[in-house]
Amino acid sequence: MKRDIIHIDDEKCTGCGLCVPNCHEGALQIIDGKAVLISDLMCDGLGACIGHCPEGAITIENREAEPYDEVKVMEIMVSKGFNTVVAHLKHLREHNETGFLKQGMGYLVENAKTLPFSVQSVKDAVHAEPKPVNGSSCGGGCPSSQTVVFNPEELKLMPKGENGSLASQLRQWPVQMHLINPVAPYFRGADLLVAADCTAFTMGDFHQNYLKDKSLVIACPKLDSGKEIYLEKLITLINEAKVNTITVLMMEVPCCGGLQQLVQMATQRASRKVPVKAITVSIRGEVLEEEWV
């Protein structure tokens, strides 16, 4: 059958590899120093790789090719993990390939019991609609504020190695208050941890005992500017994301109390009620006080 598919000009291709990670379907590889389309059935012909070729070696042409096979592609995507699956399905959604998107989601539903992640977590990530937030210095296009949801099934303790290392319990990116999108899917109905910047560096058990199973935002009430933006975001987290609980983790130094004040102001102005726990930590990482406020 004839369909749109990429063409690589070997004379122009330098083998830099920039196109490879931008082919969500995994249809490209660098072989013998050149980019190669390894399978017609894996190329969707949408050209995500084109804009990443500095030499202009990749174009779209209409020619005889094997039909694109979304089921085959999904089998490969699943083996590469949660974020690859999400990137692939977002790619289809952004190009309005609703038929392939339905096939891909259908494959996940049919194979839900064997997947290393939940289908719902994929749906939330694929259909998330980040909104511009006033005060964000670089908007939706800034890599530091691009929403990433980590696979919750992978957030488990790693076996202790020689250095006793443990896995991170971070569920999402970004975490800094100015950069977060308060209506991102990972905040919906979540237990929220609002942590002062310094707390993670003083507490050896920060990840396992305080961050685990929570969504995170961090801030410094003394050094950060634009605290009115923080207040607006906290109110949105309560009213729109409908967070379940808020834990404020702060240092014993007086200026850190401003973080608790911001949260309490947000709860007073919000239309919903949400339980708030305040935890005060010493500069040696010891919990000095913990109470619901």
C-alpha positions in Angstrom: 0.0 0.0 0.0 1.1 3.6 -0.5 1.4 5.9 2.5 3.6 8.7 3.9 6.8 7.4 5.4 10.2 9.0 6.1 13.1 9.0 3.7 16.7 9.3 4.8 19.3 10.8 2.5 22.5 8.8 3.3 24.7 11.5 1.7 23.4 14.2 4.0 23.2 12.0 7.2 26.2 12.4 9.5 25.0 9.8 12.0 24.6 12.3 14.8 21.7 10.4 16.3 19.5 13.4 17.2 16.6 11.9 15.3 16.6 8.5 17.2 15.2 9.6 20.6 12.6 11.7 18.8 11.1 8.8 17.0 8.7 7.6 19.7 8.0 4.4 17.8 11.6 3.3 17.8 11.7 3.0 14.0 15.1 4.6 13.7 18.6 3.3 14.6 22.1 4.3 13.9 23.7 1.5 11.9 27.2 1.8 10.4 27.3 5.5 11.1 24.0 6.4 9.4 20.4 6.7 10.5 18.3 3.8 9.3 14.6 3.2 9.2 14.5 -0.4 10.6 10.9 -1.2 9.9 8.2 0.3 7.7 5.5 -1.0 10.0 6.9 1.0 12.9 7.0 4.4 11.1 3.8 6.4 11.5 4.9 8.9 8.8 4.2 11.9 11.1 7.8 13.2 11.0 8.6 14.0 14.6 12.2 13.2 13.8 12.5 15.7 10.9 12.9 18.8 13.0 15.7 17.3 15.0 18.0 16.6 11.9 20.5 19.4 11.7 21.5 18.3 8.2 18.1 18.2 6.6 18.6 14.5 5.7 15.1 13.4 6.7 12.0 14.0 4.5 8.5 12.6 4.1 7.7 10.7 0.9 4.6 8.8 -0.3 5.6 5.4 -1.4 4.8 1.7 -1.2 5.3 0.5 2.4 4.1 -2.0 4.9 1.0 -0.8 6.8 1.7 0.9 10.1 0.9 -1.6 12.9 0.0 0.1 16.2 -0.3 -3.1 18.1 3.2 -4.1 17.1 4.5 -0.7 18.1 2.7 -0.9 21.5 4.4 -4.2 22.2 7.8 -2.5 21.8 6.8 0.6 23.7 5.6 -1.3 26.7 9.0 -3.1 26.9 10.7 0.3 27.1 8.6 1.6 30.1 6.0 4.0 31.2 7.4 7.3 30.0 8.0 5.8 26.5 4.4 4.6 26.3 3.2 8.1 27.4 5.4 9.9 24.9 4.2 7.7 22.0 0.5 8.1 22.8 0.9 11.8 23.3 2.6 11.9 19.9 -0.4 10.3 18.3 -2.8 12.6 20.2 -1.0 15.8 19.2 -1.1 14.7 15.5 -4.9 13.9 15.8 -4.3 10.2 15.0 -7.4 9.2 17.0 -7.7 5.8 15.4 -4.1 4.7 16.3 -4.6 6.3 19.8 -7.7 4.2 20.4 -5.8 1.1 19.2 -2.9 1.8 21.5 -5.1 2.5 24.6 -7.1 -0.6 23.6 -3.9 -2.7 23.7 -3.1 -1.4 27.2 -6.6 -2.2 28.5 -6.5 -5.7 27.0 -3.1 -6.4 28.6 -3.6 -4.5 31.8 -2.9 -7.4 34.1 0.6 -8.0 32.6 1.7 -4.3 32.4 4.3 -3.0 34.9 2.2 0.2 35.3 -1.5 1.1 35.6 -3.6 2.0 32.5 -5.2 4.9 34.4 -1.7 6.4 35.1 -1.1 6.4 31.4 -4.4 7.9 30.6 -3.9 10.7 33.1 -0.4 11.5 31.7 -1.5 11.4 28.0 -4.6 13.6 28.5 -3.0 16.1 30.9 -3.5 19.6 29.6 -0.9 21.9 31.2 -2.2 25.4 31.5 -0.1 28.6 31.4 0.2 29.9 35.0 0.7 33.6 35.7 4.2 34.2 37.0 5.8 31.3 35.3 8.9 32.8 33.8 9.3 30.5 30.8 5.7 29.2 30.2 4.8 25.8 28.9 7.8 25.5 26.6 10.5 25.6 29.2 12.0 22.2 29.8 12.3 22.9 33.5 8.5 23.1 33.7 7.4 20.4 31.4 5.2 17.9 33.2 6.6 14.4 33.7 4.7 11.8 35.7 6.8 8.9 37.0 5.5 5.4 36.9 4.1 4.8 40.5 4.7 1.0 40.2 8.4 1.6 39.9 8.6 3.7 43.1 9.7 0.9 45.3 12.7 0.4 47.5 15.6 -1.0 45.7 17.5 -3.8 47.4 20.3 -2.3 49.6 23.6 -2.4 47.8 27.0 -2.0 49.1 26.4 1.7 49.6 22.9 1.1 51.1 21.2 3.2 48.3 17.5 3.4 48.1 15.2 4.4 45.3 13.8 8.0 45.0 10.2 8.3 46.0 9.6 11.4 43.7 6.4 10.9 41.7 6.6 13.9 39.3 8.5 16.7 37.8 8.7 19.7 38.2 8.6 20.3 42.0 9.6 24.0 42.5 6.5 26.0 43.3 7.0 28.6 40.6 7.3 25.8 37.9 4.5 23.5 38.9 1.2 23.3 37.2 -1.4 23.1 40.0 -3.9 21.2 37.9 -1.4 18.6 36.6 -2.9 15.1 36.9 -0.5 13.9 39.7 -2.0 16.5 42.1 -5.6 15.3 41.7 -6.8 14.0 45.0 -3.2 13.6 46.2 -1.6 13.9 49.6 0.5 17.0 49.1 3.9 17.6 50.7 4.9 21.3 50.8 8.5 21.2 51.8 11.0 24.0 52.5 14.0 23.7 50.3 16.4 22.8 53.0 14.5 19.9 54.6 15.5 17.2 52.1 19.2 18.0 52.8 18.9 17.7 56.6 16.6 14.6 56.8 18.2 11.3 56.0 14.7 9.6 55.8 13.1 12.4 53.7 12.2 10.1 50.8 11.0 7.1 52.6 9.2 8.6 55.6 7.9 12.0 54.2 7.9 12.0 50.4 6.6 8.5 49.8 3.1 8.3 48.3 2.9 12.1 48.2 3.0 14.8 45.4 5.7 17.4 46.1 6.2 21.2 45.9 9.2 22.9 47.3 9.8 26.6 48.2 11.9 28.9 50.3 9.7 31.4 52.2 12.7 33.7 52.8 14.5 33.8 49.4 11.8 33.2 46.9 10.0 36.1 45.3 6.4 36.2 44.0 4.8 34.6 47.1 1.4 35.9 45.9 1.8 33.4 43.0 2.5 30.7 45.5 -0.7 31.6 47.4 -2.7 31.4 44.1 -1.3 28.0 43.3 -2.0 26.6 46.7 -5.6 27.8 46.4 -5.9 26.1 43.0 -4.4 22.9 44.4 -7.1 22.9 47.1 -10.1 24.0 45.0 -9.4 22.5 41.6 -6.9 19.6 42.1 -8.8 18.8 45.3 -5.7 17.6 47.2 -6.6 15.3 50.0 -4.2 16.5 52.7 -1.4 19.0 53.0 1.8 18.4 55.0 4.0 21.4 55.6 7.6 20.4 56.2 9.8 23.3 57.4 13.0 24.1 59.3 13.2 25.4 62.8 14.6 28.7 61.7 12.1 31.6 62.1 11.8 32.6 58.5 10.6 29.1 57.5 7.4 29.6 59.4 6.3 31.7 56.4 5.6 28.5 54.5 3.0 27.4 57.1 1.5 30.9 57.0 1.1 30.7 53.2 -0.6 27.3 53.4 -2.9 28.5 56.2 -3.8 31.6 54.2 -4.6 29.4 51.2 -6.9 27.2 53.3 -8.7 30.2 54.6 -9.4 31.6 51.2 -10.1 28.3 49.5 -13.7 27.1 49.0 -12.8 23.6 50.2 -11.5 22.5 53.6 -8.4 20.3 53.7 -6.5 18.9 56.7 -3.0 20.5 57.2 -0.2 18.9 59.2 2.8 21.1 60.2 6.2 19.4 60.9 9.2 21.4 62.2 12.7 20.0 61.6 15.9 20.9 63.4 19.1 21.9 61.5 20.4 18.4 62.3 17.4 16.7 60.7 15.4 15.8 63.9 11.6 16.3 64.0 11.0 18.8 66.8 7.2 19.2 66.4 4.5 17.6 64.4 0.8 18.5 64.7 -2.4 19.0 62.7 -3.2 22.7 62.5 
